[in-house]
């Protein structure tokens, strides 16, 4: 059977098409080069038919995640209704014979990890908010067990992006602010008096934890507290890391297979705390809204009792422009030499990654030994805030030599402490790095790490996404070439071609 999963809404639209075996994924921000691009009507997403190569009249079922308030003709949602069939009274949909499902936002999230775990015991979703302003949903054995809305449990992500961004005067797109605050809070100091006063509050009472008046009381002066706002954010963040751990501990056990998704699942500090206890925790690289269309097709697969989809080459499923040739051994060796010489390299190979992190196909790379490398890339390549850290991509079998970490971290979703030597360009202020462990089956990127290790003794590279600040990751070679022209990138490797200035 042929399925279409579609996310239409305020941000990050995405479409997944499957012929019943292979899934093709399209995030239009890569084509339009508008970050968090969204289709805000019921028709525009049909442009994806040319990219994904489907015919609408041949589709057997369509699953939609959309915001009901934008389309009042849909009728009202019900809190515990995970899906319903709908009619779209406009051409060309009104002539289709296939069923069209409206799928609950959080339910689609909970189903989106199928390529990593198709037999989970419990699925947690923590979001800014989903349908009916739900901030959290818990699914046990694929059934909704409990949920909270914003009035019951205010979203931690919204607290960071709304309140904290204003308090700290952090600028940018609203959807990106929580991540910026997560990085910035590491520069604060833990206020033990304030921490003690908020430690009595549980997850269900977490809105009290965000109360700045309690922080003022612990300081004893409103004026002094205003000069210590970053300490307020640091202490709240520290407490919320424990709150999430306590909530997970109450709802599940360490042996369960757990999936975790929603926008909050991009918080690597919380993720790390959870992973240390729950080793079977699974977080997909598309844990935010870009995974919703993937959840939709999985819903339809289960609904119609179809075989599992093919998961080969995941997460490199982006339907963007793929180079005609792969990097040869000669080009990989030359790239490693350039990196060993201290050059900053743009690396564009194969199809792009699903999710917001560059995982070796759409990357900016640099030697981790460049002492001021973080400042150089932040200021002269990415043009972004100087405090923001960079990740390290490291060969999986060498991870233990450099980091206190057991197991894999393939999607840059955990914050890992250095073991002995600290590399400044890939180290945050707290001496951690958001690592990506790379297996030898990730062919060209692993071979590049291997060649770099032969030259330098180091099996890792600084790795950040191939884009400028405020722009999506490059989806076409021209996007990458434009970055080469307008930044301090030294070289750009596209497939088997090397470009310089």
MARVO-796155 format. One line per field, with one value per residue (C-alpha): z, y, x; residue in one letter; chain. Coordinates in pm, whole numbers, plus 50000, padded with zeros to 5 digits. Layout:
// residues N
Z = [Z:...]
Y = [Y:...]
X = [X:...]
type = [a:...]
mol = [A:...]
***
This chain:
// residues 501
Z = [50000:49928:50212:50251:50588:50601:50864:50794:51055:51194:51138:51004:50751:50622:50400:50392:50102:50106:49846:50130:50142:50097:50266:50098:50313:50212:50431:50212:50414:50236:49895:49981:50202:50464:50809:50971:50650:50683:50457:50626:50398:50294:49933:49904:50025:49702:49542:49710:49452:49207:49462:49603:49270:49364:49207:49448:49289:49347:49723:49945:50260:50378:50736:50838:51145:51138:51369:51393:51472:51124:50961:51147:50895:51050:51363:51721:51854:52159:52421:52405:52033:51871:51514:51309:50945:50788:50465:50292:50093:49834:49510:49451:49787:49756:49461:49631:49727:49985:50357:50505:50873:51106:51352:51696:51713:52014:51882:51561:51773:51972:51653:51483:51623:51434:51238:51567:51798:51671:52001:52266:52601:52669:52463:52620:52433:52577:52356:52345:52287:52057:51977:52241:52389:52533:52678:52764:52667:52790:52580:52726:52492:52214:52410:52564:52936:53052:52926:53051:52887:52934:53217:53407:53329:53158:52889:52993:52632:52628:52957:52806:52472:52602:52956:52973:52629:52734:53070:52907:52597:52363:52008:51716:51579:51857:51772:51818:52145:52385:52236:52270:52634:52701:52588:52769:53108:53146:53211:53522:53881:54082:54356:54632:54842:54549:54445:54792:54781:54449:54511:54675:54348:54121:53747:53795:54004:53781:53706:54061:53971:53704:53953:53952:54270:54459:54319:54430:54777:54794:54694:54919:54664:54339:54197:54279:54141:53810:53778:53844:53596:53433:53776:53799:53460:53549:53875:53720:53439:53689:53885:53574:53468:53793:53761:53422:53560:53854:53622:53395:53701:53830:53496:53379:53477:53365:53164:52947:52588:52594:52312:52380:52133:52102:52100:52459:52354:52184:52530:52557:52929:53015:52762:52920:53268:53137:52932:53229:53406:53118:52883:52652:52589:52218:52089:51712:51537:51414:51764:51704:51455:51153:51257:51248:50890:50972:51261:51026:50783:51074:51203:50863:50840:51173:51094:50770:50916:50658:50678:50836:50619:50498:50726:50513:50510:50789:50877:50534:50384:50294:49940:49851:49577:49594:49422:49116:49248:49589:49735:49612:49829:49670:49758:50110:50170:50031:50255:50560:50470:50440:50777:50937:50805:50996:50714:50759:50521:50394:50336:50109:50040:49950:50064:50364:50719:50873:51174:51266:51317:51054:51084:50817:50495:50530:50759:50833:50962:51144:51345:51717:51792:51664:51999:51888:51643:51821:51797:51432:51316:51531:51415:51061:50924:51108:51213:51541:51916:52049:52342:52132:52131:51859:51847:51796:51549:51662:51551:51772:51863:51991:52197:52534:52487:52492:52660:52966:52765:52722:52406:52101:52040:51665:51655:51878:52146:52459:52646:52725:52960:52834:52993:53015:52750:52666:52314:52337:51996:52074:52448:52612:52925:53140:52967:52776:52408:52218:52046:51740:51737:51381:51271:50982:50781:50738:50449:50327:50660:50856:50599:50638:51015:50962:50726:50963:51246:51039:50992:51339:51578:51646:51544:51558:51402:51496:51311:51267:51013:50663:50688:50791:51096:51032:50722:50682:50616:50251:50035:49700:49604:49519:49883:49992:49725:49840:50195:50063:49891:50183:50482:50591:50475:50309:50096:49999:49900:49698:49612:49441:49362:49564:49555:49703:49686]
Y = [50000:50357:50609:50982:51137:51517:51779:52110:52385:52683:52553:52267:52108:51768:51495:51122:50901:50524:50263:50015:49930:50235:50569:50898:51210:51575:51880:52181:52418:52260:52348:52690:52772:52925:52788:52614:52666:52564:52511:52707:52587:52250:52263:52388:52066:51899:52046:51756:51516:51622:51573:51243:51116:51015:51057:51163:50945:50635:50690:50435:50652:50996:51091:51456:51635:51987:52261:52251:52622:52696:52487:52533:52313:52014:52032:52003:51764:51549:51507:51127:51092:50979:50980:51027:51015:51351:51490:51776:51953:52103:51985:51762:51594:51577:51339:51098:50754:50689:50757:51072:51058:51349:51216:51363:51560:51372:51036:51096:51184:50863:50655:50832:50616:50302:50278:50257:50072:49896:49723:49997:49945:50313:50631:50973:51295:51633:51931:52305:52203:51977:51945:52098:52258:51930:51969:51602:51263:50917:50611:50260:49964:50210:50344:50689:50645:51009:51361:51717:52047:52379:52483:52165:52138:52436:52340:52362:52444:52736:52860:52860:53012:53268:53378:53299:53440:53771:53775:53705:53918:53628:53697:53476:53267:53160:52792:52806:52999:52703:52546:52870:52904:52542:52624:52958:52830:52632:52962:53028:52927:52698:52889:52629:52830:52870:52507:52395:52603:52453:52092:52011:52059:51760:51746:51819:52123:52241:52580:52676:52596:52867:53135:53408:53554:53254:53335:53699:53578:53354:53647:53898:54179:54227:54447:54198:53911:54097:54083:53708:53597:53345:53178:53161:52988:52756:52649:52595:52393:52180:52112:52027:51770:51586:51643:51470:51183:51145:51147:50880:50673:50689:50588:50313:50096:50055:49739:49889:49993:50363:50610:50981:51252:51603:51931:51892:51573:51797:51905:51713:51784:51615:51339:51259:51235:50998:50784:50726:50544:50415:50243:50131:50491:50567:50926:50973:51248:51386:51401:51747:51822:51713:51355:51391:51271:50962:50891:50932:50661:50428:50484:50383:50083:49957:50049:49852:49573:49612:49478:49688:49952:49926:50117:50101:50410:50584:50877:50987:51001:51367:51409:51683:51702:51419:51454:51235:51082:50972:51089:50873:50750:51018:51299:51166:51156:51509:51633:51475:51651:51985:51933:51835:52163:52357:52431:52458:52222:52205:51841:51762:51392:51167:51254:51481:51377:51387:51617:51939:51788:51733:51371:51354:51428:51804:51917:52185:52014:52125:51972:51970:52081:52435:52617:52909:52698:52760:53138:53122:52918:53103:53443:53394:53093:53048:53415:53329:53384:53328:53106:52835:52502:52254:51878:51612:51325:51034:50675:50456:50218:50506:50688:50545:50674:51037:51051:50911:50737:50383:50274:50472:50830:50840:51148:51407:51386:51348:51569:51378:51461:51449:51183:51342:51588:51858:52001:52361:52383:52097:52162:52361:52569:52265:52048:51843:51778:51669:51371:51170:50816:50698:50333:50197:50138:50515:50482:50810:50994:50708:50681:51053:51017:50720:50911:51209:50976:50835:51187:51332:51046:51185:50979:51276:51608:51914:51876:52134:52174:52305:52632:52994:53129:53161:52940:52572:52305:52306:52105:52177:52214:52580:52644:52504:52699:53018:52950:52898:53236:53431:53284:53185:52827:52734:52439:52264:51897:51806:51438:51383:51751:51991:52364:52648:53023]
X = [50000:50105:50085:50140:50223:50202:50280:50105:50126:50310:50662:50874:50640:50748:50610:50683:50580:50608:50527:50490:50860:51083:51014:51100:51116:51091:51147:51070:51288:51587:51440:51303:51605:51377:51445:51145:50946:50581:50283:50006:49727:49588:49709:50067:50229:50117:50431:50611:50462:50733:51009:50886:50751:50399:50056:49784:49516:49733:49768:49588:49570:49679:49770:49777:49908:49774:49655:49278:49244:49381:49108:48777:48592:48770:48556:48677:48939:48875:49151:49174:49101:49426:49297:48983:48888:48810:48676:48855:48582:48814:48966:49152:49085:48707:48739:48981:48858:49130:49072:49224:49319:49376:49633:49694:50019:50159:50042:50240:50544:50506:50505:50795:51078:50977:51302:51494:51253:50940:50865:50878:50704:50643:50657:50707:50626:50725:50653:50608:50250:50056:49685:49458:49771:49898:50246:50305:50163:50256:50173:50196:50168:50073:49772:49742:49800:49800:49844:49878:49798:49977:49748:49829:50202:50360:50609:50974:51060:50820:50964:51313:51215:50967:51049:51422:51504:51348:51525:51862:51796:51868:51752:51654:51370:51135:51160:51541:51557:51523:51838:52030:51926:52023:52378:52391:52272:52594:52773:52562:52628:52404:52222:52192:51948:51710:51761:51663:51345:51229:51338:51005:50816:50745:50680:50311:50407:50689:50534:50637:50997:50985:50872:51135:50987:51122:51465:51434:51338:51645:51870:51699:51711:51522:51797:52074:51861:51828:52208:52209:51944:52175:52212:51832:51815:52104:51941:51597:51754:51944:51628:51425:51684:51611:51235:51229:51434:51195:50894:51043:51137:50780:50628:50863:51158:51518:51448:51174:51235:51150:51108:51122:51023:50883:51073:51198:51378:51635:51758:52083:52127:51797:51866:52201:52054:51787:52025:52253:51970:51758:52000:51718:51613:51563:51552:51528:51728:51394:51244:51094:50816:51020:50940:50563:50513:50718:50483:50188:50301:50372:50017:49876:50109:49976:49615:49617:49837:50113:50473:50747:50911:51269:51510:51826:52049:51859:51887:52008:51660:51633:51498:51744:52006:52257:52599:52640:52963:53085:53414:53701:53987:54205:53963:53912:54289:54326:54044:54208:54535:54358:54191:54522:54666:54399:54155:53778:53602:53246:53147:52847:52790:52497:52146:52099:52022:51675:51676:51858:52206:52473:52581:52848:52661:52599:52879:53134:53447:53761:54042:53953:54310:54253:54250:54036:53836:53504:53546:53654:53355:53103:53223:53347:53160:52829:52793:52624:52659:53010:52910:52747:52935:53021:52994:53259:53223:53438:53496:53280:53559:53776:53511:53617:53970:53852:53509:53336:53068:52944:52766:52662:52553:52488:52262:52438:52170:52384:52630:52948:53237:53594:53813:54156:54265:54011:53991:53874:53712:53470:53436:53159:53217:53128:53392:53138:53086:52774:52933:52838:52974:53044:53044:53248:52929:52896:53133:53284:53261:53416:53694:53760:53786:54017:54247:54253:54352:54638:54775:54714:54650:54303:53996:53757:53662:53465:53134:52860:52582:52651:52461:52489:52309:51935:51945:51853:52114:52224:51984:52151:52519:52452:52358:52694:52884:52713:52835:53188:53173:53031:53212:53560:53520:53849:53735:53414:53393:53083:53081:53416:53483:53699:53618:53816:53800]
type = [x:x:x:x:x:x:x:x:x:x:x:x:x:x:x:x:x:x:x:x:x:x:x:x:x:x:x:x:x:x:x:x:x:x:x:x:x:x:x:x:x:x:x:x:x:x:x:x:x:x:x:x:x:x:x:x:x:x:x:x:x:x:x:x:x:x:x:x:x:x:x:x:x:x:x:x:x:x:x:x:x:x:x:x:x:x:x:x:x:x:x:x:x:x:x:x:x:x:x:x:x:x:x:x:x:x:x:x:x:x:x:x:x:x:x:x:x:x:x:x:x:x:x:x:x:x:x:x:x:x:x:x:x:x:x:x:x:x:x:x:x:x:x:x:x:x:x:x:x:x:x:x:x:x:x:x:x:x:x:x:x:x:x:x:x:x:x:x:x:x:x:x:x:x:x:x:x:x:x:x:x:x:x:x:x:x:x:x:x:x:x:x:x:x:x:x:x:x:x:x:x:x:x:x:x:x:x:x:x:x:x:x:x:x:x:x:x:x:x:x:x:x:x:x:x:x:x:x:x:x:x:x:x:x:x:x:x:x:x:x:x:x:x:x:x:x:x:x:x:x:x:x:x:x:x:x:x:x:x:x:x:x:x:x:x:x:x:x:x:x:x:x:x:x:x:x:x:x:x:x:x:x:x:x:x:x:x:x:x:x:x:x:x:x:x:x:x:x:x:x:x:x:x:x:x:x:x:x:x:x:x:x:x:x:x:x:x:x:x:x:x:x:x:x:x:x:x:x:x:x:x:x:x:x:x:x:x:x:x:x:x:x:x:x:x:x:x:x:x:x:x:x:x:x:x:x:x:x:x:x:x:x:x:x:x:x:x:x:x:x:x:x:x:x:x:x:x:x:x:x:x:x:x:x:x:x:x:x:x:x:x:x:x:x:x:x:x:x:x:x:x:x:x:x:x:x:x:x:x:x:x:x:x:x:x:x:x:x:x:x:x:x:x:x:x:x:x:x:x:x:x:x:x:x:x:x:x:x:x:x:x:x:x:x:x:x:x:x:x:x:x:x:x:x:x:x:x:x:x:x:x:x:x:x:x:x:x:x:x:x:x:x:x:x:x:x:x:x:x:x:x:x:x:x:x:x:x:x:x:x:x:x:x:x:x:x:x:x:x:x:x]
mol = [A:A:A:A:A:A:A:A:A:A:A:A:A:A:A:A:A:A:A:A:A:A:A:A:A:A:A:A:A:A:A:A:A:A:A:A:A:A:A:A:A:A:A:A:A:A:A:A:A:A:A:A:A:A:A:A:A:A:A:A:A:A:A:A:A:A:A:A:A:A:A:A:A:A:A:A:A:A:A:A:A:A:A:A:A:A:A:A:A:A:A:A:A:A:A:A:A:A:A:A:A:A:A:A:A:A:A:A:A:A:A:A:A:A:A:A:A:A:A:A:A:A:A:A:A:A:A:A:A:A:A:A:A:A:A:A:A:A:A:A:A:A:A:A:A:A:A:A:A:A:A:A:A:A:A:A:A:A:A:A:A:A:A:A:A:A:A:A:A:A:A:A:A:A:A:A:A:A:A:A:A:A:A:A:A:A:A:A:A:A:A:A:A:A:A:A:A:A:A:A:A:A:A:A:A:A:A:A:A:A:A:A:A:A:A:A:A:A:A:A:A:A:A:A:A:A:A:A:A:A:A:A:A:A:A:A:A:A:A:A:A:A:A:A:A:A:A:A:A:A:A:A:A:A:A:A:A:A:A:A:A:A:A:A:A:A:A:A:A:A:A:A:A:A:A:A:A:A:A:A:A:A:A:A:A:A:A:A:A:A:A:A:A:A:A:A:A:A:A:A:A:A:A:A:A:A:A:A:A:A:A:A:A:A:A:A:A:A:A:A:A:A:A:A:A:A:A:A:A:A:A:A:A:A:A:A:A:A:A:A:A:A:A:A:A:A:A:A:A:A:A:A:A:A:A:A:A:A:A:A:A:A:A:A:A:A:A:A:A:A:A:A:A:A:A:A:A:A:A:A:A:A:A:A:A:A:A:A:A:A:A:A:A:A:A:A:A:A:A:A:A:A:A:A:A:A:A:A:A:A:A:A:A:A:A:A:A:A:A:A:A:A:A:A:A:A:A:A:A:A:A:A:A:A:A:A:A:A:A:A:A:A:A:A:A:A:A:A:A:A:A:A:A:A:A:A:A:A:A:A:A:A:A:A:A:A:A:A:A:A:A:A:A:A:A:A:A:A:A:A:A:A:A:A:A:A:A:A:A:A:A:A:A:A:A:A:A:A:A:A:A]
***
